Amino acid sequence: MTEDRGQRAEDRGQRAEDRGQRAEDRGQKFPRRRPSSVVRRLFLAFVLLFSAGCGVKGPPFIAQQKALTVRVDQLEGAWKDKSLTLKGIIQGDDASLALITGCRVYYVWYSLDRPPCEGCPIDMTNFRDITDQIISDDQFECRLPAFKQKGICYVMVRIMEKEGRLGPASGRIKMRDEG
């Protein structure tokens, strides 16, 4: 019985060697399993998708142009008939003066019996664009026709350029008309 066992073990060893010899005789290695083509394609797609991203993406933007620096300082207003005449001094870049085509006048009216409190925010959403000549000798002057109402009016001005860009806001003034 011991001989049978030894014989069997020897046979097994020879069979294993024979298999190895046969593979070597053919010049092949034992075949390896290859991933399926679907897995390979998914891996390739994953690599291509993530290698195409070069960093953090942001929303599209338009390159900003140089800011308009011309503004109105020392803004004053006076009523003439039913019109408001605004005057002030032009401050800023002299090269930008040639590009100025007008101004935007922001305003808001409050009734005399309900004025805004001191320090309360004032929403300047109403505006009129003035395209008349507003600058002469570094002085600002514009007229808003048919503007007068009964109440309190807050006014602010921004210079406007050819392309519609606006300069910084002037100081806000308070005009009062009791009728």
WOFEN-V576732 format. One record per pair of residues at least 24 apart in sequence whose ideal C-beta (glycine too) atoms are under 10 Angstrom apart, sorted by the first residue. I is the first residue (numbers start at 0). J is the second residue. D is the distance in whole Angstrom. If there is no record, write none. Layout:
I,J,D + I,J,D
This chain:
64,160,10 + 64,162,8 + 64,164,7 + 65,92,9 + 65,95,9 + 65,164,9 + 66,92,10 + 66,95,10 + 66,164,8 + 66,165,10 + 66,166,8 + 66,167,8 + 67,91,8 + 67,92,8 + 67,95,6 + 67,98,8 + 67,99,8 + 67,157,9 + 67,158,7 + 67,159,8 + 67,160,5 + 67,162,9 + 67,164,5 + 67,165,7 + 67,166,4 + 67,167,8 + 68,92,5 + 68,94,10 + 68,95,6 + 68,158,9 + 68,166,7 + 68,167,7 + 69,93,9 + 69,94,10 + 69,95,5 + 69,96,7 + 69,98,9 + 69,99,6 + 69,102,10 + 69,134,9 + 69,139,10 + 69,157,10 + 69,158,5 + 69,159,10 + 69,160,8 + 69,166,5 + 69,167,8 + 70,139,9 + 70,156,8 + 70,157,8 + 70,158,6 + 70,165,10 + 70,166,5 + 70,167,4 + 70,168,7 + 70,169,6 + 70,170,9 + 71,102,8 + 71,133,9 + 71,134,10 + 71,138,10 + 71,139,5 + 71,141,9 + 71,155,9 + 71,156,5 + 71,157,8 + 71,158,7 + 71,166,8 + 71,167,9 + 71,168,9 + 71,169,4 + 71,170,8 + 72,139,9 + 72,169,7 + 72,170,7 + 73,139,9 + 73,169,9 + 73,170,8 + 73,172,10 + 74,139,8 + 74,154,8 + 74,155,8 + 74,156,6 + 74,168,10 + 74,169,5 + 74,170,6 + 74,171,8 + 74,172,5 + 75,139,10 + 75,172,7 + 75,174,10 + 76,104,10 + 76,143,9 + 76,146,10 + 76,152,8 + 76,154,6 + 76,156,10 + 76,172,5 + 76,173,9 + 76,174,5 + 77,174,9 + 78,146,9 + 78,147,6 + 78,152,10 + 78,174,7 + 78,175,10 + 78,176,7 + 79,142,8 + 79,144,10 + 79,147,9 + 80,144,9 + 80,145,9 + 80,146,10 + 80,147,8 + 81,143,10 + 81,144,7 + 81,145,6 + 81,146,7 + 81,147,4 + 81,148,9 + 81,176,10 + 82,142,5 + 82,143,6 + 82,144,5 + 82,145,7 + 82,146,6 + 82,147,7 + 83,141,9 + 83,142,7 + 83,143,5 + 83,144,9 + 83,145,10 + 83,146,5 + 83,147,7 + 83,152,8 + 83,154,7 + 83,174,7 + 83,176,10 + 84,140,7 + 84,141,8 + 84,142,5 + 84,143,8 + 84,146,10 + 85,129,9 + 85,133,9 + 85,139,7 + 85,140,7 + 85,141,5 + 85,142,8 + 85,143,7 + 85,154,7 + 85,155,10 + 85,156,6 + 85,169,9 + 85,172,8 + 85,174,10 + 86,138,7 + 86,139,6 + 86,140,5 + 86,141,8 + 87,133,10 + 87,138,8 + 87,139,4 + 87,140,8 + 87,141,9 + 87,156,7 + 87,169,6 + 87,170,9 + 87,172,9 + 88,137,7 + 88,138,7 + 88,139,7 + 88,169,10 + 89,133,9 + 89,134,6 + 89,135,10 + 89,136,9 + 89,137,5 + 89,138,7 + 89,139,5 + 89,158,8 + 89,166,10 + 90,137,8 + 90,139,10 + 90,158,10 + 90,166,10 + 90,167,9 + 90,169,10 + 91,137,10 + 91,158,8 + 91,166,7 + 91,167,8 + 92,166,10 + 93,137,9 + 95,158,8 + 95,160,7 + 95,164,10 + 95,166,8 + 96,134,7 + 96,137,8 + 96,158,9 + 97,160,10 + 97,161,9 + 98,158,10 + 98,159,10 + 98,160,5 + 98,161,5 + 98,162,8 + 98,164,9 + 99,132,10 + 99,133,7 + 99,134,6 + 99,139,10 + 99,158,6 + 99,159,7 + 99,160,6 + 99,161,8 + 99,166,8 + 100,128,10 + 100,129,10 + 100,130,6 + 100,131,10 + 100,132,10 + 100,133,9 + 100,158,9 + 100,159,6 + 100,160,7 + 100,161,5 + 100,162,9 + 100,163,9 + 101,128,6 + 101,129,5 + 101,130,4 + 101,131,7 + 101,132,9 + 101,133,6 + 101,134,10 + 101,141,8 + 101,158,8 + 101,159,5 + 101,160,9 + 101,161,10 + 102,126,10 + 102,127,9 + 102,128,8 + 102,129,5 + 102,130,9 + 102,131,9 + 102,133,5 + 102,134,9 + 102,139,8 + 102,141,6 + 102,156,5 + 102,157,6 + 102,158,5 + 102,159,5 + 102,165,9 + 102,166,9 + 102,169,9 + 103,127,7 + 103,128,5 + 103,129,8 + 103,155,9 + 103,156,7 + 103,157,5 + 103,158,8 + 103,159,5 + 103,163,10 + 103,165,6 + 103,166,9 + 103,168,10 + 104,128,8 + 104,129,6 + 104,141,7 + 104,143,6 + 104,146,9 + 104,154,6 + 104,155,8 + 104,156,5 + 104,157,8 + 104,169,10 + 105,153,8 + 105,154,7 + 105,155,5 + 105,156,7 + 105,157,7 + 105,168,8 + 105,169,9 + 105,171,8 + 106,143,8 + 106,146,8 + 106,152,6 + 106,153,7 + 106,154,5 + 106,155,8 + 106,156,10 + 106,171,10 + 106,174,9 + 107,150,10 + 107,151,9 + 107,152,7 + 107,153,5 + 107,154,9 + 107,155,9 + 107,171,10 + 108,146,10 + 108,148,6 + 108,149,9 + 108,150,5 + 108,151,7 + 108,152,5 + 108,153,8 + 108,174,10 + 108,176,10 + 109,150,6 + 109,151,5 + 109,152,8 + 109,153,8 + 109,173,10 + 109,175,10 + 110,148,10 + 110,149,8 + 110,150,5 + 110,151,8 + 111,149,7 + 111,150,5 + 111,151,6 + 111,175,8 + 111,176,9 + 111,177,7 + 111,178,9 + 112,150,9 + 113,150,9 + 113,151,9 + 114,150,8 + 114,151,5 + 114,153,10 + 114,173,9 + 114,175,9 + 115,151,8 + 115,153,8 + 115,173,10 + 121,153,5 + 121,155,9 + 121,171,7 + 121,173,9 + 122,153,10 + 123,153,7 + 123,154,9 + 123,155,6 + 123,168,9 + 123,171,8 + 126,155,9 + 126,156,10 + 126,157,9 + 128,159,7 + 128,163,9 + 129,156,9 + 129,159,8 + 130,159,8 + 133,158,8 + 133,159,9 + 134,158,8 + 139,169,9 + 146,174,10 + 146,176,10 + 147,174,9 + 147,176,6 + 147,178,10 + 148,176,7 + 148,178,9 + 149,175,10 + 149,176,6 + 149,177,7 + 149,178,5 + 150,174,9 + 150,175,8 + 150,176,7 + 150,177,9 + 150,178,9 + 151,175,5 + 151,176,8 + 151,177,10 + 152,176,7
